[in-house]
Amino acid sequence: MTGETNKLGHAETVASLLAAIDVKRYGKTRNYVSGSVTELGPYVSRGVISTRAIWAYLLGRGHSFEEMFGFVQQLAWRDFFQRVWQGLGDGINEDIRREQEGVIHRLLPAAIAAGNTGIEGIDTGISRLKDTGYMHNHLRMYTAFLTANLAGAHWRLPAQWMYAHLLDGDWGSNALSWQWVSGTFSNKKYIANQENINRYTQTNQRGTYLDVDYESLAIAPVPDVLKKPFTVEEVLPFADCDAEALRLAVAKFGLPMWALDNPIMDDRLVIHNYYQLDPQFQSALPGTRLLLLEPSVFARYPIASHCVAFMLALATEIPNVQVFVGEFDALMQSLASPGNVEIVYQEHPMNMHYQGTEIPRDWLAPEVEGSFSSFFSYWKKVENGELLPAVVRDAKGGVVRDVKQLKSG
Protein backbone atom coordinates (compact mmCIF):
# COMPACT_ATOMS: atom_id res chain seq x y z
CA MET A 1 0.00 0.00 0.00
CA THR A 2 1.46 3.34 -0.95
CA GLY A 3 1.53 6.34 1.34
CA GLU A 4 -0.65 8.28 -1.06
CA THR A 5 -3.42 5.69 -1.22
CA ASN A 6 -3.42 5.38 2.57
CA LYS A 7 -4.47 9.05 2.81
CA LEU A 8 -7.71 8.24 0.99
CA GLY A 9 -10.76 6.43 2.30
CA HIS A 10 -10.74 2.78 1.34
CA ALA A 11 -13.52 3.10 -1.25
CA GLU A 12 -11.63 5.95 -2.90
CA THR A 13 -8.42 3.95 -2.70
CA VAL A 14 -9.97 0.98 -4.48
CA ALA A 15 -11.40 3.26 -7.18
CA SER A 16 -8.00 4.92 -7.61
CA LEU A 17 -6.20 1.57 -7.85
CA LEU A 18 -8.69 0.28 -10.41
CA ALA A 19 -8.27 3.40 -12.53
CA ALA A 20 -4.48 3.01 -12.42
CA ILE A 21 -4.43 -0.56 -13.80
CA ASP A 22 -2.33 -0.80 -16.95
CA VAL A 23 -3.04 -4.30 -18.25
CA LYS A 24 -0.44 -4.14 -21.03
CA ARG A 25 2.36 -3.02 -18.73
CA TYR A 26 1.20 -5.49 -16.08
CA GLY A 27 1.60 -8.37 -18.49
CA LYS A 28 5.11 -7.27 -19.46
CA THR A 29 6.51 -6.23 -16.06
CA ARG A 30 4.58 -7.95 -13.26
CA ASN A 31 7.42 -10.36 -12.44
CA TYR A 32 9.78 -7.48 -11.61
CA VAL A 33 9.61 -6.06 -8.08
CA SER A 34 9.42 -2.59 -9.64
CA GLY A 35 6.88 -3.72 -12.22
CA SER A 36 3.27 -2.73 -12.67
CA VAL A 37 1.11 -4.35 -9.97
CA THR A 38 -2.33 -3.29 -8.80
CA GLU A 39 -2.00 -3.27 -4.96
CA LEU A 40 -5.62 -4.47 -4.89
CA GLY A 41 -4.67 -7.73 -3.18
CA PRO A 42 -5.48 -6.61 0.39
CA TYR A 43 -8.94 -5.47 -0.68
CA VAL A 44 -9.64 -8.72 -2.53
CA SER A 45 -8.49 -10.85 0.41
CA ARG A 46 -10.58 -8.84 2.85
CA GLY A 47 -13.66 -9.22 0.65
CA VAL A 48 -13.97 -5.53 -0.26
CA ILE A 49 -13.79 -6.22 -4.01
CA SER A 50 -14.04 -9.49 -5.92
CA THR A 51 -12.06 -10.89 -8.83
CA ARG A 52 -15.23 -10.75 -10.91
CA ALA A 53 -15.76 -7.06 -10.10
CA ILE A 54 -12.20 -6.28 -11.24
CA TRP A 55 -12.78 -8.24 -14.45
CA ALA A 56 -16.06 -6.42 -15.08
CA TYR A 57 -14.39 -3.06 -14.50
CA LEU A 58 -11.70 -3.80 -17.08
CA LEU A 59 -14.28 -4.99 -19.58
CA GLY A 60 -16.08 -1.71 -19.07
CA ARG A 61 -12.92 0.10 -20.09
CA GLY A 62 -13.07 -1.67 -23.45
CA HIS A 63 -10.00 -3.90 -23.15
CA SER A 64 -9.75 -6.85 -25.51
CA PHE A 65 -9.14 -10.32 -24.12
CA GLU A 66 -5.73 -10.37 -25.77
CA GLU A 67 -4.74 -7.29 -23.78
CA MET A 68 -6.09 -8.73 -20.54
CA PHE A 69 -4.99 -12.35 -20.92
CA GLY A 70 -2.09 -12.27 -18.45
CA PHE A 71 -4.02 -10.16 -15.98
CA VAL A 72 -7.13 -12.35 -16.10
CA GLN A 73 -5.03 -15.45 -15.58
CA GLN A 74 -3.69 -13.97 -12.34
CA LEU A 75 -7.27 -13.33 -11.20
CA ALA A 76 -8.03 -16.93 -12.12
CA TRP A 77 -5.07 -18.20 -10.07
CA ARG A 78 -6.59 -16.54 -7.02
CA ASP A 79 -9.99 -18.15 -7.63
CA PHE A 80 -8.33 -21.50 -8.40
CA PHE A 81 -6.69 -21.52 -4.97
CA GLN A 82 -10.03 -20.60 -3.39
CA ARG A 83 -11.79 -23.47 -5.16
CA VAL A 84 -9.13 -25.93 -3.97
CA TRP A 85 -9.46 -24.61 -0.41
CA GLN A 86 -13.24 -24.78 -0.68
CA GLY A 87 -13.00 -28.40 -1.81
CA LEU A 88 -10.29 -29.68 0.53
CA GLY A 89 -10.95 -27.54 3.60
CA ASP A 90 -8.29 -28.22 6.23
CA GLY A 91 -6.78 -30.72 3.83
CA ILE A 92 -4.71 -27.88 2.38
CA ASN A 93 -2.76 -27.90 5.65
CA GLU A 94 -1.19 -31.22 4.65
CA ASP A 95 0.98 -32.14 1.66
CA ILE A 96 -1.54 -32.61 -1.16
CA ARG A 97 -0.03 -34.52 -4.09
CA ARG A 98 3.10 -35.95 -2.48
CA GLU A 99 5.19 -35.56 0.66
CA GLN A 100 7.68 -32.74 0.62
CA GLU A 101 11.15 -34.06 -0.13
CA GLY A 102 14.26 -33.25 1.86
CA VAL A 103 12.51 -32.02 5.01
CA ILE A 104 14.99 -31.45 7.83
CA HIS A 105 12.66 -29.76 10.32
CA ARG A 106 9.21 -28.16 10.65
CA LEU A 107 10.41 -24.80 11.95
CA LEU A 108 11.44 -21.51 10.31
CA PRO A 109 15.05 -20.55 9.60
CA ALA A 110 15.98 -17.64 11.87
CA ALA A 111 17.62 -15.82 8.97
CA ILE A 112 14.31 -15.84 7.08
CA ALA A 113 12.41 -14.43 10.05
CA ALA A 114 15.02 -11.71 10.54
CA GLY A 115 15.58 -10.95 6.85
CA ASN A 116 19.29 -11.76 7.16
CA THR A 117 19.71 -14.42 4.49
CA GLY A 118 22.54 -12.59 2.75
CA ILE A 119 20.52 -12.34 -0.46
CA GLU A 120 19.85 -8.62 -0.86
CA GLY A 121 16.71 -8.82 -2.97
CA ILE A 122 15.06 -11.30 -0.62
CA ASP A 123 16.15 -9.53 2.57
CA THR A 124 14.77 -6.23 1.32
CA GLY A 125 11.48 -7.95 0.54
CA ILE A 126 11.26 -9.55 4.00
CA SER A 127 12.02 -6.22 5.68
CA ARG A 128 9.26 -4.53 3.69
CA LEU A 129 6.87 -7.37 4.51
CA LYS A 130 7.37 -6.93 8.25
CA ASP A 131 7.21 -3.13 8.06
CA THR A 132 4.27 -2.69 5.69
CA GLY A 133 2.53 -6.04 5.13
CA TYR A 134 3.43 -6.01 1.42
CA MET A 135 5.59 -8.49 -0.47
CA HIS A 136 5.77 -8.82 -4.25
CA ASN A 137 4.58 -12.21 -5.49
CA HIS A 138 7.94 -13.10 -7.04
CA LEU A 139 9.65 -12.39 -3.72
CA ARG A 140 7.15 -14.69 -1.99
CA MET A 141 8.25 -17.47 -4.33
CA TYR A 142 11.93 -16.70 -3.76
CA THR A 143 11.43 -16.72 0.02
CA ALA A 144 9.50 -19.99 -0.11
CA PHE A 145 12.19 -21.58 -2.29
CA LEU A 146 14.96 -20.49 0.06
CA THR A 147 13.05 -21.73 3.10
CA ALA A 148 11.55 -25.01 1.93
CA ASN A 149 13.76 -26.19 -0.90
CA LEU A 150 17.20 -24.99 0.18
CA ALA A 151 16.97 -24.77 3.99
CA GLY A 152 14.89 -27.94 4.23
CA ALA A 153 12.04 -26.53 6.32
CA HIS A 154 8.60 -28.03 5.87
CA TRP A 155 6.42 -25.41 4.19
CA ARG A 156 3.59 -25.22 6.81
CA LEU A 157 5.05 -23.02 9.60
CA PRO A 158 6.94 -20.69 7.23
CA ALA A 159 3.72 -20.24 5.22
CA GLN A 160 1.92 -19.28 8.43
CA TRP A 161 4.69 -16.81 9.26
CA MET A 162 4.32 -15.10 5.90
CA TYR A 163 0.51 -15.15 6.10
CA ALA A 164 0.65 -13.51 9.51
CA HIS A 165 2.38 -10.43 8.10
CA LEU A 166 0.64 -10.04 4.71
CA LEU A 167 -2.08 -7.41 4.46
CA ASP A 168 -3.50 -9.53 1.65
CA GLY A 169 -3.07 -12.65 3.73
CA ASP A 170 -5.33 -15.40 2.47
CA TRP A 171 -4.57 -18.80 3.97
CA GLY A 172 -5.74 -20.72 0.90
CA SER A 173 -3.64 -18.73 -1.58
CA ASN A 174 -0.65 -18.65 0.74
CA ALA A 175 -0.64 -22.31 1.78
CA LEU A 176 -1.18 -23.56 -1.76
CA SER A 177 1.47 -21.22 -3.19
CA TRP A 178 3.99 -22.60 -0.69
CA GLN A 179 2.92 -26.13 -1.61
CA TRP A 180 3.38 -25.27 -5.28
CA VAL A 181 6.93 -24.02 -4.64
CA SER A 182 7.85 -26.95 -2.41
CA GLY A 183 6.64 -29.51 -4.96
CA THR A 184 3.78 -30.94 -2.89
CA PHE A 185 1.14 -29.35 -5.14
CA SER A 186 3.10 -29.20 -8.40
CA ASN A 187 5.20 -31.44 -10.61
CA LYS A 188 8.55 -30.28 -9.28
CA LYS A 189 10.20 -27.96 -6.78
CA TYR A 190 10.72 -24.34 -7.73
CA ILE A 191 14.29 -23.03 -7.53
CA ALA A 192 15.91 -19.72 -8.48
CA ASN A 193 19.59 -18.85 -8.64
CA GLN A 194 21.27 -15.52 -8.02
CA GLU A 195 21.17 -14.53 -11.69
CA ASN A 196 17.38 -14.92 -11.71
CA ILE A 197 16.94 -13.03 -8.45
CA ASN A 198 19.23 -10.23 -9.63
CA ARG A 199 17.21 -9.85 -12.79
CA TYR A 200 13.80 -9.48 -11.18
CA THR A 201 14.84 -7.60 -8.03
CA GLN A 202 17.22 -5.22 -9.84
CA THR A 203 20.15 -6.24 -7.65
CA ASN A 204 23.68 -7.07 -8.74
CA GLN A 205 25.03 -9.55 -6.20
CA ARG A 206 27.82 -11.95 -7.02
CA GLY A 207 29.53 -14.77 -5.16
CA THR A 208 26.59 -15.75 -2.95
CA TYR A 209 25.56 -19.33 -2.17
CA LEU A 210 22.91 -18.94 -4.89
CA ASP A 211 25.40 -17.74 -7.52
CA VAL A 212 25.67 -21.16 -9.17
CA ASP A 213 24.01 -22.96 -12.05
CA TYR A 214 20.68 -24.72 -11.55
CA GLU A 215 22.17 -28.23 -11.61
CA SER A 216 24.47 -27.35 -8.72
CA LEU A 217 21.73 -25.51 -6.84
CA ALA A 218 19.41 -28.50 -7.01
CA ILE A 219 21.84 -30.61 -4.97
CA ALA A 220 23.40 -27.86 -2.85
CA PRO A 221 23.74 -28.39 0.93
CA VAL A 222 21.96 -26.12 3.38
CA PRO A 223 23.96 -22.87 3.68
CA ASP A 224 25.23 -22.18 7.20
CA VAL A 225 23.21 -18.94 7.39
CA LEU A 226 19.98 -20.91 6.99
CA LYS A 227 20.67 -23.69 9.50
CA LYS A 228 19.49 -22.12 12.77
CA PRO A 229 15.70 -22.50 13.15
CA PHE A 230 13.12 -20.60 15.19
CA THR A 231 10.20 -22.31 16.94
CA VAL A 232 6.47 -21.68 16.47
CA GLU A 233 6.33 -19.41 19.52
CA GLU A 234 9.23 -17.35 18.24
CA VAL A 235 7.78 -16.65 14.79
CA LEU A 236 3.97 -16.42 15.04
CA PRO A 237 2.43 -13.26 16.56
CA PHE A 238 -0.10 -14.93 18.87
CA ALA A 239 -0.08 -11.98 21.29
CA ASP A 240 -1.05 -9.54 18.52
CA CYS A 241 -4.42 -11.17 17.95
CA ASP A 242 -5.57 -12.97 21.09
CA ALA A 243 -8.90 -11.96 22.64
CA GLU A 244 -7.39 -9.28 24.85
CA ALA A 245 -5.34 -7.75 22.03
CA LEU A 246 -8.38 -7.74 19.73
CA ARG A 247 -10.55 -5.96 22.32
CA LEU A 248 -7.87 -3.34 22.92
CA ALA A 249 -7.49 -2.76 19.17
CA VAL A 250 -11.25 -2.47 18.70
CA ALA A 251 -11.38 0.16 21.46
CA LYS A 252 -8.50 2.06 19.88
CA PHE A 253 -10.45 2.32 16.62
CA GLY A 254 -13.56 3.47 18.46
CA LEU A 255 -15.75 0.63 17.25
CA PRO A 256 -18.69 -0.26 19.54
CA MET A 257 -18.73 -3.69 21.13
CA TRP A 258 -21.80 -5.89 20.79
CA ALA A 259 -24.04 -5.68 23.84
CA LEU A 260 -26.45 -8.46 24.77
CA ASP A 261 -29.35 -6.05 25.10
CA ASN A 262 -28.76 -4.32 21.75
CA PRO A 263 -31.78 -4.62 19.45
CA ILE A 264 -31.36 -6.51 16.19
CA MET A 265 -32.78 -4.60 13.23
CA ASP A 266 -35.59 -6.56 11.57
CA ASP A 267 -34.35 -9.71 13.33
CA ARG A 268 -31.52 -9.96 10.79
CA LEU A 269 -27.84 -10.21 11.77
CA VAL A 270 -25.31 -9.70 8.96
CA ILE A 271 -21.94 -11.22 9.85
CA HIS A 272 -18.63 -9.71 8.78
CA ASN A 273 -15.24 -11.20 9.62
CA TYR A 274 -11.57 -11.05 8.60
CA TYR A 275 -12.44 -12.32 5.12
CA GLN A 276 -15.59 -10.24 4.58
CA LEU A 277 -15.26 -6.51 5.23
CA ASP A 278 -17.22 -5.12 2.30
CA PRO A 279 -19.43 -2.19 3.43
CA GLN A 280 -21.80 -3.08 0.58
CA PHE A 281 -22.28 -6.72 1.63
CA GLN A 282 -26.04 -7.26 1.96
CA SER A 283 -26.46 -3.49 2.29
CA ALA A 284 -29.67 -3.40 0.22
CA LEU A 285 -31.59 -5.15 3.00
CA PRO A 286 -32.03 -4.05 6.61
CA GLY A 287 -30.15 -5.76 9.40
CA THR A 288 -27.67 -5.26 12.20
CA ARG A 289 -24.03 -5.42 11.05
CA LEU A 290 -21.68 -7.43 13.27
CA LEU A 291 -17.93 -7.95 12.92
CA LEU A 292 -17.28 -11.39 14.40
CA LEU A 293 -13.72 -11.92 15.62
CA GLU A 294 -13.26 -15.50 16.78
CA PRO A 295 -10.16 -15.98 18.97
CA SER A 296 -9.98 -19.65 17.93
CA VAL A 297 -9.54 -18.65 14.27
CA PHE A 298 -6.72 -16.22 15.09
CA ALA A 299 -5.10 -18.80 17.38
CA ARG A 300 -4.93 -21.23 14.44
CA TYR A 301 -3.94 -18.57 11.92
CA PRO A 302 -2.36 -15.64 13.82
CA ILE A 303 -1.98 -12.23 12.21
CA ALA A 304 0.38 -9.39 13.09
CA SER A 305 -0.76 -6.11 14.64
CA HIS A 306 -0.58 -4.20 11.34
CA CYS A 307 -3.01 -6.72 9.81
CA VAL A 308 -5.35 -6.32 12.79
CA ALA A 309 -5.17 -2.55 12.30
CA PHE A 310 -5.93 -2.83 8.57
CA MET A 311 -8.91 -5.08 9.29
CA LEU A 312 -10.35 -2.64 11.82
CA ALA A 313 -9.69 0.38 9.60
CA LEU A 314 -11.79 -1.31 6.93
CA ALA A 315 -14.44 -2.16 9.51
CA THR A 316 -14.87 1.50 10.46
CA GLU A 317 -16.39 2.04 7.00
CA ILE A 318 -19.12 -0.58 7.51
CA PRO A 319 -22.22 1.44 8.48
CA ASN A 320 -23.18 1.07 12.16
CA VAL A 321 -21.07 -2.03 12.62
CA GLN A 322 -20.65 -3.54 16.08
CA VAL A 323 -17.95 -5.98 17.16
CA PHE A 324 -18.20 -9.31 18.95
CA VAL A 325 -14.94 -10.86 20.15
CA GLY A 326 -15.87 -14.46 20.77
CA GLU A 327 -16.91 -17.68 19.06
CA PHE A 328 -19.88 -18.10 16.75
CA ASP A 329 -21.50 -20.53 19.19
CA ALA A 330 -21.14 -18.00 22.02
CA LEU A 331 -22.77 -15.37 19.80
CA MET A 332 -25.72 -17.70 19.20
CA GLN A 333 -26.06 -18.36 22.93
CA SER A 334 -26.07 -14.62 23.61
CA LEU A 335 -29.18 -14.08 21.49
CA ALA A 336 -32.37 -13.96 23.50
CA SER A 337 -34.34 -15.75 20.75
CA PRO A 338 -31.83 -17.17 18.27
CA GLY A 339 -34.53 -19.04 16.38
CA ASN A 340 -36.18 -15.75 15.48
CA VAL A 341 -33.01 -14.14 14.10
CA GLU A 342 -31.79 -14.68 10.55
CA ILE A 343 -28.00 -15.00 10.49
CA VAL A 344 -26.57 -13.94 7.12
CA TYR A 345 -22.95 -14.54 6.14
CA GLN A 346 -20.78 -15.12 3.09
CA GLU A 347 -19.53 -18.57 2.19
CA HIS A 348 -15.88 -19.14 3.04
CA PRO A 349 -13.78 -22.12 4.22
CA MET A 350 -13.15 -20.30 7.51
CA ASN A 351 -16.94 -20.08 8.08
CA MET A 352 -17.93 -23.72 7.71
CA HIS A 353 -19.17 -23.83 11.31
CA TYR A 354 -21.53 -20.87 10.82
CA GLN A 355 -25.25 -21.54 10.65
CA GLY A 356 -27.81 -19.42 8.84
CA THR A 357 -28.28 -17.99 5.35
CA GLU A 358 -25.11 -18.49 3.33
CA ILE A 359 -24.40 -16.03 0.51
CA PRO A 360 -22.09 -17.31 -2.26
CA ARG A 361 -18.93 -15.45 -3.11
CA ASP A 362 -18.65 -13.41 -6.31
CA TRP A 363 -16.50 -15.76 -8.38
CA LEU A 364 -14.73 -14.89 -11.62
CA ALA A 365 -16.40 -17.95 -13.18
CA PRO A 366 -19.19 -19.01 -10.81
CA GLU A 367 -20.20 -21.94 -13.02
CA VAL A 368 -16.76 -23.56 -12.60
CA GLU A 369 -17.15 -25.37 -9.31
CA GLY A 370 -15.26 -28.12 -7.50
CA SER A 371 -11.66 -28.73 -6.53
CA PHE A 372 -8.98 -29.02 -9.20
CA SER A 373 -5.63 -30.80 -9.18
CA SER A 374 -3.92 -28.13 -11.27
CA PHE A 375 -4.40 -24.60 -12.47
CA PHE A 376 -4.42 -25.82 -16.07
CA SER A 377 -7.45 -28.05 -15.45
CA TYR A 378 -9.25 -25.15 -13.75
CA TRP A 379 -8.34 -22.65 -16.49
CA LYS A 380 -9.59 -24.95 -19.25
CA LYS A 381 -12.96 -25.05 -17.50
CA VAL A 382 -12.97 -21.25 -17.27
CA GLU A 383 -12.10 -20.92 -20.96
CA ASN A 384 -14.89 -23.26 -21.95
CA GLY A 385 -17.41 -21.90 -19.50
CA GLU A 386 -19.95 -19.13 -19.62
CA LEU A 387 -17.75 -16.16 -18.71
CA LEU A 388 -15.13 -15.84 -21.42
CA PRO A 389 -17.00 -16.84 -24.60
CA ALA A 390 -19.80 -14.43 -23.76
CA VAL A 391 -17.63 -11.36 -23.34
CA VAL A 392 -14.27 -11.87 -25.04
CA ARG A 393 -13.51 -9.35 -27.76
CA ASP A 394 -10.80 -9.41 -30.36
CA ALA A 395 -8.36 -6.58 -30.97
CA LYS A 396 -10.82 -4.87 -33.33
CA GLY A 397 -13.63 -4.90 -30.79
CA GLY A 398 -15.59 -7.74 -32.34
CA VAL A 399 -17.14 -10.36 -30.09
CA VAL A 400 -15.30 -13.69 -30.07
CA ARG A 401 -17.63 -16.46 -28.90
CA ASP A 402 -14.99 -19.18 -29.11
CA VAL A 403 -11.73 -18.60 -27.30
CA LYS A 404 -10.01 -21.06 -29.66
CA GLN A 405 -10.97 -18.71 -32.53
CA LEU A 406 -9.10 -15.91 -30.79
CA LYS A 407 -5.95 -18.00 -30.37
CA SER A 408 -5.95 -19.33 -33.92
CA GLY A 409 -6.97 -16.07 -35.54
Secondary structure, DSSP 4 states (H G I P E B T S, - for coil): --HHHHTS-HHHHHHHHHHT--HHHHHHHTTSTTS-----HHHHHTTSS-HHHHHHHHHHTT--HHHHHHHHHHHHHHHHHHHHHHHHGGGGGS-SSSPPTT--BSSEEHHHHHT-SS-HHHHHHHHHHHHHS---HHHHHHHHIIIIIIS-B-SHHHHHHHHHH-TT--HHHHHHHHHHHHTSSSSS-----HHHHHHHHT----SSTT-S-HHHHHTPPPPGGG--EE-HHHHS-GGGSSHHHHHHHHHHTTPPBP-TT---GGGEEEEEBTTB--TTTTTTS--EEEEEE-HHHHHHS---HHHHHHHHHHHTTSTT-EEEES-HHHHHHHSSSGGGSEEEEE--GGGTT--SEEEPP--SSTT--S--SSHHHHHHHHHTSSHHHHH-B-TTS-B-S-HHHHHH-
